[in-house]
Each structure stands twice: as structure tokens, then as C-alpha cells.
Amino acid sequence: MNTIEEIYLDEEEYRDSIATVDSKGKRLWVYPKKPKGSFHTKRIWFSIFLLTLFFVGPFLQLNNRPFLMFNIFERKFILFGNLFLPQDFHLVALALITMFVFVILFTVIFGRLWCGWACPQTLFMEMVFRKIEYWIEGDASQQRKLNARPWDTDKILRKTAKQIIFIIFSIVIAHTAMAYLISVEKTIEIISKPPTENWAGFLGLSFFTFLFYGVFAYLREQACIAVCPYGRLQGVLLSKDSIVISYDNLRGEPRGKIKKGVETTNKQGDCIDCKLCVQVCPTGIDIRNGTQLECVNCTACIDACDEVMEKVEKPKGLIRYASYNNIQKGEKFRLTPRIIGYSLVLLALISLDIFLMLKRTEVETVILRVPGTLYRELPNGNLTNVYNFQIANKTFEQIPITLKLKDTKGKINIAGGNVILLEKDQTTHGSFIIELPRESVKGVKTKLLIEVWAGDKYLETVPTNFLGN
């Protein structure tokens, strides 16, 4: 039986170019045929679920605060009702590393399943904007005819209506995205007032609107092919055991048309070369050439091929989710050393994430002796040092804070009073003086431990040094 390399030895031109650009470098507009089938139906329902989560997300609240918010402007992040400030950057960095390892592991096993089923680019492009286009302009062949004919009343109305609806949806998406960044209340405040009262907010919303409109109305599949780095990343992550959308060349080749009244030979494969798998592809590739960078695993080719196989009374699955080794050698999925290695790393990172989250306190205190200052000796013989403090309140409540010396005789005099009032989700700065008896000072530098209390509740212990002689 011929291998896939032998079959396409003389058909390697696709490797030298992409389907959306001609030989002169000019973009070729893709007109994918309207998809239908069991996989597409499942994707529709899954997309409805994800889109519902996206549009409802900013309105979800926990204890009168957003459930999710990613305020990069004020560096405040709310995840599942918990506030994260810049002091938690190490947690955010570790979470991003964990996510990156998860993406690597997921891709090693399932290829670009994320791209076809859950990526926002594919989700909005194929399940929102493309559906609008099919509704207004018709299927692929009707769109070609509409674009080729002169500008008449019908064409103007259809094109105008499509662009207006595209802009409306872009506005809705932009405002939802902004609500995730600055909260629903602030977004409503921006849109309810004239632009002159908040130019930053108005320009931000305008930028997001035109960005989404440009991506979904014009850039389209080029975002996956030329912009997104994930497509290129999969080239070094996929292996012959990765489960991707694959064409069964052993069963399908050699291809041949079915002619009415003429029996097919035993040498002819199941592929009848109808090219429907190419016509429905949103990136314009031929999946029969094997796994390619442009493939986003949208399953449209699977549905199209299964429909044809039913009509010609042959088994479904000529194009299906399968690994290279599954098709070429009949091997089932197995745990490879690579998968086991990534899994162990991911497990270790998740464990570390959980450990650090459990150790995370409601406040985070930094205490530093004022640089460039020396100790001072009081008339009673005691020594003093001046300190600056910075306390981050990671809650949505005011917290009264007191500082106490641990296992050391002395006292802390805080400028403005002995209680520090922390405002909700804010970082408070100030200074205080530590006074120690001379007998408590051990050498030039004495290590001190300062306990942080919220009323009767112990929060944390902060180390510092006391300078004396």
C-alpha cells in the first residue's frame, strides 16, 4: 500500500504557497461553503454556551463585586470574586506558565482542538459573522455571483445591511470586552455621558470596536494563518501520535470519480475527489494533503465527507479525528514519554499554584528601614529607627491594622496613630518608629519580627533589621 508521501510526491505545490494568496502575493478571498452535519451542530450548541458565558460574564457578581475583571489599567484583577493586586504578580506569572504548559500538553495530545471549538477568533468568525453573511448574501456560490455583478439596488442593500450588522455586533463585543476590563458600571458610565467627559474611555471603546470589525469583516482567516503564533507553535508540538483531523489516505487512495453505469475497480479508493472538503474549509486548504499550519480543526471537512460517503454508500470516517500512526499503522492512542513528562510538569505546577493560593493572605506588608538614616539615642537610653511601610489590602473591606513586635521588648509608634486603616482594594503607605531598650539591641544589626494584626486576627509576620550599636 502506498504511503502518504508516495501518493503526493508529484503534488507538493501546496507546500510552497498558502491557499489565500496567489503567485503575485495578492490575497485570495475565501468563500467557504456553508457547513452542516453532526459535528457542526455540536459546535453550534457549544458556541452558544461559550457566547452566553462571554456576554453574561461581566454581569456576574459575588458579594456585590464582579466575579471576573481584568483591569490592566489600574492593575487590579478579580478572579472568581478574589482580588489580585500587583503584589500577587508571582501568582499571575506562575498561573500563565501553568496555562502555557497545559496548552503544550493539550496540543501534543489533541492538536488544534482549541482553535476549532473554543478560540474567540473562530467562535465569532464562524458562528456569528459568517452566519450573518450566509443569511444576507447566501452560500459560497451566491456570494461569488453577488461580488462579481455590477452595483445594483439589491447588491447595495445587501452589502450595506451586512456591514451595518457587522458594526453593531462589533460594538456589542467591544463594550463587553471593556466591561471585563473596567467593570460594567464604569462602562455604562462612559457610554451614558458625552465623549468630552471621558475621552480615554470613548477612544478605548472606539479602538476595540474598529479592531473587532477589522478582524471579523476583513482580516478573517488571516488572523489564524498569519497573525496567531499558535499555528506555528503546533509545528513543534505535534507528533505522529497527536489526534488531529486526518484524511485516511490508505482507504481513500487512489482517488477516482464515480461514473454513472460504470463499476469502480478494486484498486480505486473511497475518495471520489468531489473536493467538498476543500470547498467547506474556512482557510481554503485541502486536508487530503495532510496536517497543515492553516488547519484550525473546525470539523467542516469531516461533515462534508461523511455526507458524501453516505450518498455513495461507503463507511463514514474517511476524514476523521485520528493520529498519523492510527491511520498508517492502526495504532490506538498511547501515553508516550513526552506526554508523561509534560503531565508531571503540569501536575507539579498546579500543586505549586494551589499551595501558594492557600498561603495567600488578605494583606501583604512590606517594611523597610528608611535608607540613609542612622539610629537615634533618646534621653532615657533607648534607641530608635525610622521605617516605611506599604500594606496592600486584597479584600473589598476596610481593615484596621496594628503592628506588634514579636519576642522583643520595645514599642512601635505609628505616624498618625497606632492603628492603620486600610481602604478596600488599595495599597496604603506610611511610616513609623521602633523604639528598643539598649539591652535589646544585639550588635550593629538586630533582626526583628513584626506581627501584623487585624483586630484580634493574626495575619502575617514581617522580618526587618534594627540598626544600633
NUFIBA-498879 format. One record per residue (C-alpha): residue in one letter; x, y, z. Coordinates in steps of 0.02 Angstrom, whole numbers. Example, Ala and Ser with C-alpha at 12.3 -4.5 7.8 and 13.67 -1.06 7.14 Angstrom:
BEGIN
DOFI  r      xx      yy      zz
DOFI  A     615    -225     390
DOFI  S     684     -53     357
# end
This chain:
BEGIN
DOFI  r      xx      yy      zz
DOFI  M       0       0       0
DOFI  N      66     172     -44
DOFI  T     112     290      95
DOFI  I      50     469     100
DOFI  E     223     530      48
DOFI  E     222     424    -110
DOFI  I      45     474    -155
DOFI  Y      83     660    -153
DOFI  L     260     654    -221
DOFI  D     205     749    -377
DOFI  E      80     859    -289
DOFI  E     189     958    -171
DOFI  E     147    1131    -239
DOFI  Y      38    1168     -88
DOFI  R     195    1171      21
DOFI  D     262    1322     -73
DOFI  S     111    1435     -51
DOFI  I     -47    1460      50
DOFI  A    -223    1446     -17
DOFI  T    -267    1627      23
DOFI  V    -126    1710     -77
DOFI  D     -92    1698    -264
DOFI  S      77    1687    -351
DOFI  K      93    1877    -353
DOFI  G      63    1892    -165
DOFI  K    -114    1959    -185
DOFI  R    -244    1898     -62
DOFI  L    -373    1774    -125
DOFI  W    -540    1794     -38
DOFI  V    -605    1631      36
DOFI  Y    -787    1584       6
DOFI  P    -815    1429     113
DOFI  K    -970    1328      76
DOFI  K   -1100    1331     215
DOFI  P   -1058    1187     334
DOFI  K   -1184    1064     400
DOFI  G   -1180     898     488
DOFI  S   -1170     818     660
DOFI  F   -1004     897     709
DOFI  H   -1062    1069     654
DOFI  T   -1222    1051     755
DOFI  K   -1119    1007     909
DOFI  R   -1007    1157     878
DOFI  I   -1160    1270     865
DOFI  W   -1225    1215    1035
DOFI  F   -1053    1228    1114
DOFI  S   -1031    1401    1036
DOFI  I   -1199    1458    1106
DOFI  F   -1139    1402    1278
DOFI  L    -972    1494    1263
DOFI  L   -1050    1652    1190
DOFI  T   -1178    1654    1331
DOFI  L   -1036    1643    1457
DOFI  F    -943    1784    1369
DOFI  F   -1089    1906    1364
DOFI  V   -1154    1862    1538
DOFI  G    -983    1857    1621
DOFI  P    -964    2045    1660
DOFI  F   -1135    2047    1744
DOFI  L   -1097    1903    1863
DOFI  Q   -1062    1962    2039
DOFI  L   -1010    1884    2203
DOFI  N   -1047    1982    2362
DOFI  N   -1085    2139    2261
DOFI  R    -920    2135    2166
DOFI  P    -876    2071    1992
DOFI  F    -848    1885    1975
DOFI  L    -717    1917    1840
DOFI  M    -624    2077    1799
DOFI  F    -455    2108    1717
DOFI  N    -418    2291    1749
DOFI  I    -247    2309    1670
DOFI  F    -259    2499    1683
DOFI  E    -266    2502    1873
DOFI  R    -177    2335    1889
DOFI  K    -322    2253    1980
DOFI  F    -383    2080    1936
DOFI  I    -534    1990    2006
DOFI  L    -541    1802    1977
DOFI  F    -691    1707    2045
DOFI  G    -725    1850    2166
DOFI  N    -546    1860    2234
DOFI  L    -445    2019    2213
DOFI  F    -267    2010    2147
DOFI  L    -152    2162    2154
DOFI  P      24    2193    2084
DOFI  Q      91    2111    2243
DOFI  D      20    1948    2175
DOFI  F     118    1958    2013
DOFI  H     213    1799    2055
DOFI  L      48    1706    2063
DOFI  V      -8    1777    1896
DOFI  A     159    1734    1816
DOFI  L     152    1556    1884
DOFI  A     -28    1538    1825
DOFI  L      22    1593    1650
DOFI  I     166    1467    1648
DOFI  T      45    1332    1706
DOFI  M     -77    1380    1568
DOFI  F      63    1377    1439
DOFI  V     115    1201    1492
DOFI  F     -67    1147    1485
DOFI  V     -82    1215    1308
DOFI  I      76    1119    1261
DOFI  L      10     957    1335
DOFI  F    -163     982    1259
DOFI  T     -87    1015    1087
DOFI  V      29     865    1098
DOFI  I    -123     754    1125
DOFI  F    -266     840    1031
DOFI  G    -183     960     909
DOFI  R    -279    1122     875
DOFI  L    -442    1065     953
DOFI  W    -448    1231    1047
DOFI  C    -442    1329     883
DOFI  G    -591    1243     806
DOFI  W    -703    1234     957
DOFI  A    -664    1372    1083
DOFI  C    -547    1505    1012
DOFI  P    -636    1676    1013
DOFI  Q    -573    1711     836
DOFI  T    -654    1553     765
DOFI  L    -805    1569     879
DOFI  F    -854    1744     822
DOFI  M    -795    1724     642
DOFI  E    -882    1559     601
DOFI  M   -1028    1560     721
DOFI  V   -1077    1744     716
DOFI  F   -1008    1847     572
DOFI  R   -1004    1705     444
DOFI  K   -1183    1656     490
DOFI  I   -1238    1836     462
DOFI  E   -1152    1833     292
DOFI  Y   -1238    1671     242
DOFI  W   -1405    1742     297
DOFI  I   -1388    1903     196
DOFI  E   -1283    1853      45
DOFI  G   -1316    1666      32
DOFI  D   -1198    1519      14
DOFI  A   -1023    1525     -64
DOFI  S   -1079    1519    -247
DOFI  Q   -1210    1655    -216
DOFI  Q   -1080    1766    -132
DOFI  R    -963    1749    -281
DOFI  K   -1101    1796    -401
DOFI  L   -1153    1943    -293
DOFI  N    -975    2011    -285
DOFI  A    -948    1987    -472
DOFI  R   -1105    2077    -533
DOFI  P   -1122    2266    -554
DOFI  W   -1181    2375    -411
DOFI  D   -1371    2374    -419
DOFI  T   -1501    2412    -286
DOFI  D   -1506    2234    -220
DOFI  K   -1317    2223    -203
DOFI  I   -1305    2393    -117
DOFI  L   -1441    2346       7
DOFI  R   -1365    2177      47
DOFI  K   -1187    2243      67
DOFI  T   -1244    2392     170
DOFI  A   -1353    2286     283
DOFI  K   -1211    2163     312
DOFI  Q   -1086    2297     358
DOFI  I   -1209    2385     474
DOFI  I   -1246    2223     566
DOFI  F   -1059    2184     573
DOFI  I   -1028    2355     653
DOFI  I   -1170    2330     778
DOFI  F   -1101    2162     833
DOFI  S    -926    2236     843
DOFI  I    -992    2374     957
DOFI  V   -1076    2245    1069
DOFI  I    -919    2138    1078
DOFI  A    -809    2290    1112
DOFI  H    -919    2352    1254
DOFI  T    -924    2177    1330
DOFI  A    -735    2165    1320
DOFI  M    -719    2337    1401
DOFI  A    -836    2282    1541
DOFI  Y    -715    2141    1581
DOFI  L    -576    2271    1596
DOFI  I    -657    2411    1696
DOFI  S    -823    2334    1757
DOFI  V   -1000    2350    1691
DOFI  E   -1038    2504    1798
DOFI  K    -893    2605    1729
DOFI  T    -931    2550    1551
DOFI  I   -1111    2608    1569
DOFI  E   -1048    2771    1643
DOFI  I    -937    2800    1491
DOFI  I   -1073    2769    1362
DOFI  S   -1204    2870    1458
DOFI  K   -1100    3029    1454
DOFI  P   -1035    3136    1310
DOFI  P    -863    3086    1242
DOFI  T    -792    3254    1301
DOFI  E    -814    3199    1482
DOFI  N    -710    3041    1460
DOFI  W    -602    3043    1305
DOFI  A    -496    2896    1363
DOFI  G    -648    2784    1383
DOFI  F    -727    2841    1220
DOFI  L    -566    2814    1121
DOFI  G    -541    2645    1204
DOFI  L    -714    2585    1155
DOFI  S    -691    2655     978
DOFI  F    -524    2565     962
DOFI  F    -596    2398    1016
DOFI  T    -746    2419     900
DOFI  F    -641    2452     745
DOFI  L    -518    2316     796
DOFI  F    -654    2183     806
DOFI  Y    -739    2248     649
DOFI  G    -575    2245     552
DOFI  V    -532    2069     610
DOFI  F    -701    1989     576
DOFI  A    -751    2088     420
DOFI  Y    -584    2095     328
DOFI  L    -437    2005     411
DOFI  R    -538    1847     445
DOFI  E    -441    1685     418
DOFI  Q    -278    1783     401
DOFI  A    -283    1806     590
DOFI  C    -260    1617     607
DOFI  I    -140    1597     462
DOFI  A     -26    1749     475
DOFI  V     -51    1827     647
DOFI  C     -84    1693     777
DOFI  P      78    1611     839
DOFI  Y     -12    1455     897
DOFI  G     -23    1384     721
DOFI  R     165    1392     706
DOFI  L     189    1327     882
DOFI  Q      94    1168     841
DOFI  G     228    1126     712
DOFI  V     350    1085     851
DOFI  L     220    1011     968
DOFI  L     126     888     859
DOFI  S     189     711     844
DOFI  K     134     559     747
DOFI  D      28     511     899
DOFI  S     -66     677     908
DOFI  I    -252     663     874
DOFI  V    -295     787     736
DOFI  I    -416     797     590
DOFI  S    -340     675     467
DOFI  Y    -377     604     296
DOFI  D    -364     414     285
DOFI  N    -255     401     131
DOFI  L    -241     211     145
DOFI  R    -427     196     122
DOFI  G    -455     345       8
DOFI  E    -318     325    -122
DOFI  P    -307     315    -268
DOFI  R    -446     439    -294
DOFI  G    -569     421    -434
DOFI  K    -732     493    -497
DOFI  I    -887     386    -493
DOFI  K    -967     375    -664
DOFI  K   -1147     325    -686
DOFI  G   -1166     149    -753
DOFI  V    -980     111    -735
DOFI  E    -921      -3    -596
DOFI  T    -771      53    -495
DOFI  T    -618     -59    -490
DOFI  N    -549    -138    -333
DOFI  K    -395     -27    -350
DOFI  Q    -496     133    -332
DOFI  G    -503     210    -158
DOFI  D    -656     278     -68
DOFI  C    -615     461    -107
DOFI  I    -716     514    -259
DOFI  D    -620     679    -274
DOFI  C    -776     785    -253
DOFI  K    -672     920    -167
DOFI  L    -813     964     -47
DOFI  C    -688     952      96
DOFI  V    -593    1094      12
DOFI  Q    -748    1196     -26
DOFI  V    -807    1200     155
DOFI  C    -636    1239     230
DOFI  P    -634    1416     305
DOFI  T    -447    1430     271
DOFI  G    -454    1357      96
DOFI  I    -340    1207     120
DOFI  D    -353    1028      57
DOFI  I    -349     915     210
DOFI  R    -301     770      97
DOFI  N    -126     846      89
DOFI  G    -104     806     273
DOFI  T     -92     914     429
DOFI  Q     -56    1094     383
DOFI  L     -22    1255     478
DOFI  E    -185    1333     414
DOFI  C    -298    1193     480
DOFI  V    -396    1252     632
DOFI  N    -482    1084     663
DOFI  C    -656    1154     633
DOFI  T    -726     983     576
DOFI  A    -814    1057     423
DOFI  C    -720     936     309
DOFI  I    -772     788     417
DOFI  D    -957     831     399
DOFI  A    -942     863     212
DOFI  C    -851     698     181
DOFI  D    -968     597     291
DOFI  E   -1117     664     192
DOFI  V   -1036     609      28
DOFI  M    -990     438      98
DOFI  E   -1172     411     145
DOFI  K   -1228     454     -31
DOFI  V   -1104     335    -113
DOFI  E   -1145     201      17
DOFI  K    -972     191      93
DOFI  P    -921     197     277
DOFI  K    -902     366     360
DOFI  G    -737     421     434
DOFI  L    -631     443     277
DOFI  I    -588     609     361
DOFI  R    -592     596     549
DOFI  Y    -506     633     714
DOFI  A    -356     517     711
DOFI  S    -167     515     732
DOFI  Y     -42     481     593
DOFI  N       6     317     675
DOFI  N    -176     268     694
DOFI  I    -204     285     506
DOFI  Q     -38     218     444
DOFI  K     -10      79     572
DOFI  G    -179      54     654
DOFI  E    -108     102     824
DOFI  K    -225     162     960
DOFI  F    -188     312    1070
DOFI  R     -49     280    1195
DOFI  L      41     375    1331
DOFI  T     210     424    1263
DOFI  P     360     479    1369
DOFI  R     331     655    1303
DOFI  I     151     658    1365
DOFI  I     200     584    1533
DOFI  G     339     713    1553
DOFI  Y     226     861    1514
DOFI  S      92     789    1629
DOFI  L     213     777    1776
DOFI  V     272     955    1749
DOFI  L      92    1016    1738
DOFI  L      46     921    1897
DOFI  A     193     999    1989
DOFI  L     144    1175    1931
DOFI  I     -38    1151    1979
DOFI  S      15    1088    2151
DOFI  L     126    1241    2174
DOFI  D     -16    1355    2118
DOFI  I    -133    1278    2246
DOFI  F      -2    1287    2384
DOFI  L      35    1472    2353
DOFI  M    -150    1514    2341
DOFI  L    -184    1431    2508
DOFI  K     -40    1529    2586
DOFI  R    -101    1693    2512
DOFI  T    -150    1818    2647
DOFI  E    -282    1955    2647
DOFI  V    -148    2088    2662
DOFI  E      32    2095    2606
DOFI  T     152    2201    2706
DOFI  V     323    2270    2658
DOFI  I     426    2356    2794
DOFI  L     593    2439    2755
DOFI  R     705    2547    2861
DOFI  V     716    2722    2789
DOFI  P     876    2722    2685
DOFI  G    1015    2843    2731
DOFI  T     958    2864    2912
DOFI  L    1052    2815    3070
DOFI  Y     985    2761    3238
DOFI  R     943    2892    3367
DOFI  E     976    2882    3553
DOFI  L     840    2950    3668
DOFI  P     874    3033    3838
DOFI  N     811    2875    3926
DOFI  G     945    2774    3835
DOFI  N     827    2688    3713
DOFI  L     870    2679    3528
DOFI  T     752    2718    3383
DOFI  N     746    2679    3196
DOFI  V     628    2753    3066
DOFI  Y     536    2635    2945
DOFI  N     424    2650    2793
DOFI  F     283    2527    2767
DOFI  Q     174    2477    2621
DOFI  I      20    2371    2654
DOFI  A     -89    2303    2513
DOFI  N    -270    2265    2557
DOFI  K    -326    2119    2446
DOFI  T    -505    2124    2506
DOFI  F    -658    2230    2473
DOFI  E    -674    2284    2655
DOFI  Q    -588    2415    2763
DOFI  I    -462    2334    2880
DOFI  P    -392    2415    3040
DOFI  I    -211    2357    3057
DOFI  T     -98    2358    3210
DOFI  L      87    2313    3213
DOFI  K     169    2220    3359
DOFI  L     348    2171    3397
DOFI  K     370    1984    3418
DOFI  D     482    1915    3555
DOFI  T     565    2085    3579
DOFI  K     542    2218    3712
DOFI  G     503    2387    3636
DOFI  K     364    2482    3553
DOFI  I     305    2543    3384
DOFI  N     250    2723    3361
DOFI  I     150    2745    3201
DOFI  A     135    2917    3124
DOFI  G     -46    2972    3136
DOFI  G     -97    2846    3269
DOFI  N     -68    2666    3321
DOFI  V    -200    2595    3202
DOFI  I    -176    2593    3013
DOFI  L    -342    2598    2920
DOFI  L    -327    2505    2755
DOFI  E    -452    2558    2621
DOFI  K    -529    2419    2519
DOFI  D    -428    2356    2369
DOFI  Q    -297    2491    2398
DOFI  T    -114    2499    2447
DOFI  T     -77    2607    2600
DOFI  H      91    2691    2631
DOFI  G     159    2768    2790
DOFI  S     300    2772    2916
DOFI  F     331    2725    3098
DOFI  I     467    2724    3230
DOFI  I     529    2572    3326
DOFI  E     597    2607    3499
DOFI  L     702    2474    3584
DOFI  P     792    2469    3751
DOFI  R     982    2466    3727
DOFI  E     994    2291    3803
DOFI  S     879    2225    3663
DOFI  V     999    2284    3528
DOFI  K    1119    2144    3480
DOFI  G    1263    2218    3381
DOFI  V    1257    2334    3231
DOFI  K    1105    2246    3154
DOFI  T     971    2164    3256
DOFI  K     842    2056    3170
DOFI  L     663    2097    3215
DOFI  L     497    2012    3180
DOFI  I     343    2122    3164
DOFI  E     171    2042    3176
DOFI  V      26    2113    3075
DOFI  W    -144    2103    3159
DOFI  A    -320    2148    3102
DOFI  G    -404    2175    3270
DOFI  D    -387    2007    3359
DOFI  K    -346    1914    3197
DOFI  Y    -163    1875    3161
DOFI  L    -120    1899    2977
DOFI  E      68    1881    2949
DOFI  T     243    1910    3015
DOFI  V     365    2026    2926
DOFI  P     555    2022    2957
DOFI  T     662    2180    2963
DOFI  N     825    2244    3038
DOFI  F     859    2368    3176
DOFI  L    1018    2471    3162
DOFI  G    1107    2510    3326
DOFI  N    1269    2498    3422
# end
